[in-house]
């Protein structure tokens, strides 16, 4: 290790650099110098090589031996520490700029009210860092920074990981700003059944869902999608309650409710983490099955298929949806997913309701 550091136009000398000069001027070996200083040769070697900080004790001994002040040596250490910190800060900012290249500042400006700062990258970084409440944007490179990334994350790029972590961070901060009561599993199970009765309520469902989940200890957050995050949803334990987040990437009635119940399935199964698109994981399969059976009970669905003999009409779907008290778009989505009806079939276009993102109550 060197007893000085250089970065761009900055250079910082460790106190060991000056101790080395003092040893050379004395004509002594390091061993003899150490003995006269009343310390170990190893200690002097570490200082000369910049491998440890100068202690107050050694500073006092140097001042006595060389006729300098204690402050002289302590100031050298302080100056070295300050410049080292500045250099490290510059290195961190350089890495932050690289991470920031993955992001679109307008996402934060348009959705969360960050100020317009055109062409002022470092100021934008400062604003995003402050908004996300982190010391550096570099922390978002860690794929398991906030929650468990399931096996499909092996296929994610660094940009995907950064964006996914940032979305979870935003949802977590929102949940922390209004902490829910302690998670009550029994009450949450009842709330899940209540949620099923809201699938046809296209205007007030979010407010009712939020209030019911909140009372059960689950903080429900809908976020504007950050392109490239590849997140469908996420769940995270926060103190004694749970954050449940979905994004608005696909807010058709069927995909919204399926994504929501998929995440509910993860909470029920105690498997918290991030759900990515195109994932392959046994926990995801279990959550899929939970969502399918909750939204449309398996036995009733199979009976519907038999009665229709795999030939479906708009009126038939509407009747079945009314019978099970579900939004018709959920039934259509299930039929499309199972290959019973082709995506884009215009006969059923009227059933595809599009929600608007609603991140507040």
C-alpha positions as CSV (number, residue, x, y, z in Angstrom):
1,X,0.0,0.0,0.0
2,X,1.3,3.5,-0.9
3,X,1.8,6.3,1.7
4,X,0.1,8.8,-0.7
5,X,-2.9,8.7,-3.1
6,X,-3.5,10.4,-6.4
7,X,-6.8,11.0,-8.2
8,X,-7.2,13.3,-11.1
9,X,-5.5,16.5,-10.0
10,X,-5.6,15.7,-6.3
11,X,-2.9,14.1,-4.1
12,X,-2.9,13.3,-0.4
13,X,0.2,12.3,1.6
14,X,-0.2,10.0,4.6
15,X,1.7,11.0,7.8
16,X,3.8,7.9,7.1
17,X,5.3,9.7,4.1
18,X,6.8,12.4,6.4
19,X,7.9,9.8,9.0
20,X,9.8,8.0,6.2
21,X,11.5,11.3,5.4
22,X,12.4,11.8,9.1
23,X,13.9,8.3,9.3
24,X,15.9,8.9,6.2
25,X,17.2,12.2,7.5
26,X,18.1,10.6,10.9
27,X,20.3,8.0,9.2
28,X,18.7,5.3,11.3
29,X,17.1,2.1,10.2
30,X,13.3,1.7,10.7
31,X,14.1,-0.8,13.5
32,X,16.3,1.6,15.3
33,X,14.0,4.6,14.8
34,X,11.1,2.5,16.2
35,X,13.1,1.6,19.3
36,X,14.0,5.2,19.9
37,X,10.3,6.2,19.4
38,X,9.3,3.6,22.0
39,X,7.1,1.6,19.5
40,X,7.3,-1.6,17.5
41,X,9.1,-1.9,14.2
42,X,5.9,-3.3,12.8
43,X,4.0,-0.2,13.9
44,X,6.5,2.0,12.1
45,X,6.4,-0.1,9.0
46,X,2.6,0.1,8.8
47,X,2.7,3.9,9.2
48,X,5.5,4.3,6.6
49,X,3.5,2.2,4.2
50,X,0.2,4.1,4.9
51,X,-1.5,1.0,6.2
52,X,-2.8,2.5,9.4
53,X,-3.8,5.9,10.8
54,X,-1.5,7.9,13.0
55,X,-2.6,7.7,16.7
56,X,-2.4,10.5,19.2
57,X,0.1,8.5,21.2
58,X,2.5,8.2,18.3
59,X,2.0,11.8,17.4
60,X,3.0,12.8,20.9
61,X,6.1,10.6,20.8
62,X,7.1,12.0,17.4
63,X,6.8,15.5,18.7
64,X,9.0,14.7,21.6
65,X,11.6,12.9,19.6
66,X,11.7,15.3,16.6
67,X,11.0,18.6,18.4
68,X,7.7,19.3,16.5
69,X,4.2,19.9,17.9
70,X,1.6,17.2,18.4
71,X,-0.8,19.3,16.3
72,X,1.6,19.2,13.3
73,X,1.3,15.4,13.1
74,X,-2.4,15.3,13.9
75,X,-3.0,17.9,11.2
76,X,-1.2,15.8,8.7
77,X,-3.5,12.9,9.4
78,X,-6.6,15.2,9.3
79,X,-5.5,16.6,6.0
80,X,-4.9,13.2,4.6
81,X,-8.3,12.0,5.8
82,X,-10.1,15.0,4.3
83,X,-8.5,14.7,0.9
84,X,-9.0,10.9,1.0
85,X,-12.7,11.5,1.7
86,X,-12.9,14.0,-1.2
87,X,-11.2,11.6,-3.6
88,X,-13.5,8.8,-2.5
89,X,-16.5,11.1,-2.9
90,X,-15.4,12.0,-6.5
91,X,-15.0,8.2,-7.2
92,X,-18.5,7.6,-5.8
93,X,-20.0,10.4,-7.9
94,X,-18.3,9.1,-11.0
95,X,-19.9,5.7,-10.4
96,X,-23.2,7.4,-9.6
97,X,-23.1,9.1,-13.0
98,X,-22.7,5.7,-14.6
99,X,-25.7,4.3,-12.7
100,X,-27.7,7.5,-13.4
101,X,-27.3,6.8,-17.1
102,X,-29.7,4.0,-16.7
103,X,-32.4,6.3,-15.4
104,X,-34.7,8.9,-17.0
105,X,-34.9,11.9,-14.7
106,X,-38.3,12.8,-16.1
107,X,-39.7,9.8,-14.4
108,X,-39.0,11.4,-11.0
109,X,-39.8,14.9,-12.2
110,X,-43.2,14.0,-13.7
111,X,-44.3,11.5,-11.1
112,X,-42.8,12.8,-7.8
113,X,-42.4,16.5,-8.4
114,X,-38.6,16.7,-8.5
115,X,-37.5,20.1,-10.0
116,X,-36.6,20.5,-13.6
117,X,-32.9,20.7,-14.0
118,X,-32.1,20.4,-17.7
119,X,-28.5,19.4,-18.5
120,X,-27.5,19.6,-14.8
121,X,-26.7,15.9,-14.3
122,X,-24.9,16.2,-11.0
123,X,-27.8,18.3,-9.6
124,X,-30.3,15.7,-10.9
125,X,-28.3,13.0,-9.2
126,X,-28.4,14.9,-6.0
127,X,-32.2,15.3,-6.2
128,X,-32.8,11.6,-6.9
129,X,-30.4,10.6,-4.2
130,X,-32.2,12.8,-1.7
131,X,-35.6,11.6,-2.9
132,X,-34.7,8.0,-2.6
133,X,-33.0,8.6,0.8
134,X,-29.7,6.8,0.0
135,X,-26.0,7.9,0.4
136,X,-25.2,6.9,-3.2
137,X,-27.2,5.5,-6.2
138,X,-24.5,2.8,-6.4
139,X,-26.3,0.8,-3.6
140,X,-29.0,-0.1,-6.2
141,X,-26.5,-2.4,-8.1
142,X,-27.0,-5.0,-5.4
143,X,-29.6,-7.4,-6.7
144,X,-30.7,-8.3,-3.1
145,X,-30.4,-4.8,-1.8
146,X,-34.0,-4.5,-0.4
147,X,-35.8,-7.7,-1.0
148,X,-35.2,-11.2,-2.4
149,X,-34.7,-11.4,-6.1
150,X,-36.0,-14.8,-7.2
151,X,-34.1,-17.1,-9.6
152,X,-35.2,-15.3,-12.8
153,X,-33.1,-12.4,-11.7
154,X,-30.1,-14.3,-13.1
155,X,-31.2,-13.1,-16.5
156,X,-31.4,-9.4,-15.5
157,X,-29.0,-6.8,-16.6
158,X,-27.5,-4.3,-14.1
159,X,-29.9,-1.7,-15.5
160,X,-32.9,-3.9,-14.7
161,X,-31.6,-4.6,-11.2
162,X,-31.0,-0.9,-10.5
163,X,-34.5,0.1,-11.7
164,X,-36.2,-2.8,-9.8
165,X,-34.4,-1.8,-6.6
166,X,-35.4,1.8,-7.1
167,X,-39.0,1.0,-7.5
168,X,-39.0,-1.1,-4.3
169,X,-37.2,1.8,-2.6
170,X,-39.8,4.3,-3.6
171,X,-42.6,2.0,-2.4
172,X,-40.8,1.3,0.9
173,X,-40.3,5.0,1.5
174,X,-44.0,5.6,0.9
175,X,-45.0,2.8,3.2
176,X,-42.6,4.1,5.9
177,X,-44.1,7.6,5.7
178,X,-47.5,6.2,6.8
179,X,-46.7,3.0,8.7
180,X,-49.5,0.4,8.9
181,X,-50.5,-1.4,12.1
182,X,-49.0,-4.8,12.9
183,X,-49.7,-7.4,10.3
184,X,-52.7,-9.5,11.2
185,X,-52.7,-12.7,9.1
186,X,-56.3,-13.7,10.1
187,X,-57.7,-10.3,9.3
188,X,-55.7,-10.2,6.0
189,X,-57.2,-13.5,4.9
190,X,-60.7,-12.0,5.4
191,X,-59.6,-8.9,3.5
192,X,-58.5,-11.0,0.6
193,X,-62.1,-12.3,0.2
194,X,-63.4,-8.8,0.5
195,X,-61.0,-7.7,-2.3
196,X,-62.7,-10.2,-4.6
197,X,-66.0,-8.3,-4.2
198,X,-64.3,-5.1,-5.6
199,X,-63.2,-6.4,-9.0
200,X,-66.2,-4.7,-10.8
201,X,-65.7,-1.4,-9.0
202,X,-63.6,0.5,-11.5
203,X,-63.7,3.9,-9.7
204,X,-63.4,3.3,-5.9
205,X,-61.6,0.0,-5.6
206,X,-58.2,1.4,-4.8
207,X,-59.4,3.5,-1.9
208,X,-61.4,0.5,-0.4
209,X,-58.5,-1.9,-1.0
210,X,-56.0,0.5,0.5
211,X,-58.1,1.0,3.7
212,X,-58.9,-2.7,4.1
213,X,-55.3,-3.9,3.6
214,X,-53.9,-1.1,5.8
215,X,-56.2,-2.2,8.7
216,X,-54.8,-5.7,8.3
217,X,-51.2,-4.4,8.4
218,X,-50.4,-4.4,4.7
219,X,-49.4,-1.1,3.0
220,X,-50.7,-1.2,-0.6
221,X,-48.8,1.0,-3.1
222,X,-49.4,1.4,-6.8
223,X,-46.4,3.0,-8.6
224,X,-46.0,4.4,-12.1
225,X,-43.9,1.9,-14.1
226,X,-40.3,2.6,-14.6
227,X,-39.5,1.2,-18.1
228,X,-36.9,-1.5,-17.9
229,X,-37.5,-2.4,-14.3
230,X,-39.3,-5.6,-15.5
231,X,-41.2,-5.6,-12.2
232,X,-44.8,-6.8,-11.9
233,X,-45.0,-6.4,-8.2
234,X,-43.1,-6.8,-4.9
235,X,-43.7,-7.5,-1.2
236,X,-41.5,-6.6,1.7
237,X,-41.7,-6.8,5.5
238,X,-41.3,-3.4,7.0
239,X,-41.0,-3.5,10.8
240,X,-44.2,-5.3,11.9
241,X,-46.2,-4.8,8.7
242,X,-45.9,-5.6,5.0
243,X,-45.6,-3.4,1.9
244,X,-47.4,-4.7,-1.2
245,X,-46.5,-2.9,-4.4
246,X,-47.7,-3.3,-8.0
247,X,-46.9,-1.0,-10.9
248,X,-49.2,0.4,-13.6
249,X,-47.3,-1.2,-16.5
250,X,-50.3,-3.3,-17.4
251,X,-53.4,-1.9,-15.7
252,X,-56.0,-3.7,-17.6
253,X,-58.6,-5.1,-15.2
254,X,-57.5,-8.7,-15.7
255,X,-53.7,-8.1,-15.4
256,X,-54.1,-5.8,-12.4
257,X,-56.2,-8.2,-10.4
258,X,-54.1,-11.2,-11.3
259,X,-50.9,-9.3,-10.4
260,X,-52.5,-8.2,-7.1
261,X,-53.6,-11.6,-6.1
262,X,-50.3,-13.1,-7.2
263,X,-48.6,-10.8,-4.7
264,X,-51.2,-11.6,-2.1
265,X,-50.3,-15.3,-2.7
266,X,-46.7,-14.5,-1.9
267,X,-47.8,-12.9,1.4
268,X,-50.0,-15.8,2.3
269,X,-47.1,-18.2,1.5
270,X,-44.6,-16.1,3.4
271,X,-42.4,-15.7,0.3
272,X,-41.7,-12.0,0.1
273,X,-39.7,-10.5,-2.7
274,X,-39.9,-9.1,-6.2
275,X,-42.0,-10.7,-9.0
276,X,-40.4,-10.2,-12.5
277,X,-42.0,-10.7,-15.9
278,X,-41.0,-13.9,-17.6
279,X,-39.9,-15.5,-14.3
280,X,-39.4,-19.2,-13.6
281,X,-39.5,-20.1,-10.0
282,X,-41.6,-22.6,-7.9
283,X,-42.8,-19.8,-5.6
284,X,-44.1,-17.9,-8.6
285,X,-46.0,-21.0,-9.8
286,X,-47.6,-21.3,-6.4
287,X,-48.5,-17.6,-6.4
288,X,-49.9,-18.0,-9.9
289,X,-52.1,-20.9,-8.8
290,X,-53.3,-19.0,-5.8
291,X,-54.3,-16.0,-8.0
292,X,-56.0,-18.2,-10.6
293,X,-58.1,-20.1,-8.1
294,X,-59.0,-17.1,-6.0
295,X,-60.2,-15.0,-9.0
296,X,-62.0,-17.9,-10.7
297,X,-62.5,-21.1,-8.6
298,X,-61.1,-24.1,-10.5
299,X,-64.2,-26.3,-10.4
300,X,-66.5,-23.5,-11.5
301,X,-64.1,-22.5,-14.3
302,X,-63.9,-26.1,-15.6
303,X,-67.7,-26.4,-15.6
304,X,-67.9,-23.2,-17.6
305,X,-65.5,-24.6,-20.2
306,X,-67.5,-27.8,-20.5
307,X,-70.8,-25.9,-20.8
308,X,-69.5,-23.6,-23.5
309,X,-67.7,-26.5,-25.3
310,X,-64.8,-24.1,-25.8
311,X,-67.0,-21.8,-27.9
312,X,-67.4,-18.4,-26.2
313,X,-69.6,-15.5,-26.8
314,X,-69.7,-12.0,-25.3
315,X,-73.0,-12.7,-23.6
316,X,-71.8,-16.1,-22.3
317,X,-68.7,-14.5,-20.6
318,X,-70.9,-11.7,-19.2
319,X,-73.3,-14.2,-17.7
320,X,-70.5,-16.3,-16.2
321,X,-68.8,-13.2,-14.8
322,X,-72.0,-12.1,-13.2
323,X,-72.6,-15.5,-11.7
324,X,-69.2,-15.5,-9.9
325,X,-69.3,-11.8,-9.2
326,X,-66.1,-10.9,-11.1
327,X,-65.2,-8.3,-13.6
328,X,-65.8,-9.8,-17.1
329,X,-62.3,-8.7,-18.1
330,X,-60.9,-11.2,-15.5
331,X,-62.7,-14.0,-17.2
332,X,-61.6,-12.9,-20.6
333,X,-58.0,-12.6,-19.4
334,X,-58.1,-16.1,-18.1
335,X,-59.5,-17.5,-21.3
336,X,-56.8,-15.7,-23.3
337,X,-54.1,-16.9,-21.0
338,X,-55.3,-20.5,-21.4
339,X,-55.4,-20.2,-25.2
340,X,-59.2,-20.5,-25.3
341,X,-59.6,-17.1,-26.9
342,X,-56.9,-15.3,-29.1
343,X,-55.5,-12.1,-27.9
344,X,-56.8,-9.2,-29.9
345,X,-60.1,-10.8,-30.7
346,X,-62.2,-7.7,-31.4
347,X,-65.5,-9.5,-30.4
348,X,-64.5,-9.0,-26.7
349,X,-62.8,-5.6,-26.9
350,X,-65.5,-4.0,-24.8
351,X,-64.5,-6.2,-21.8
352,X,-61.0,-4.9,-21.6
353,X,-61.2,-2.1,-19.0
354,X,-58.1,0.1,-18.6
355,X,-57.4,1.5,-15.1
356,X,-55.7,4.8,-14.5
357,X,-52.8,4.8,-12.1
358,X,-53.8,6.0,-8.6
359,X,-51.0,6.3,-6.1
360,X,-53.0,8.3,-3.6
361,X,-56.3,7.7,-1.7
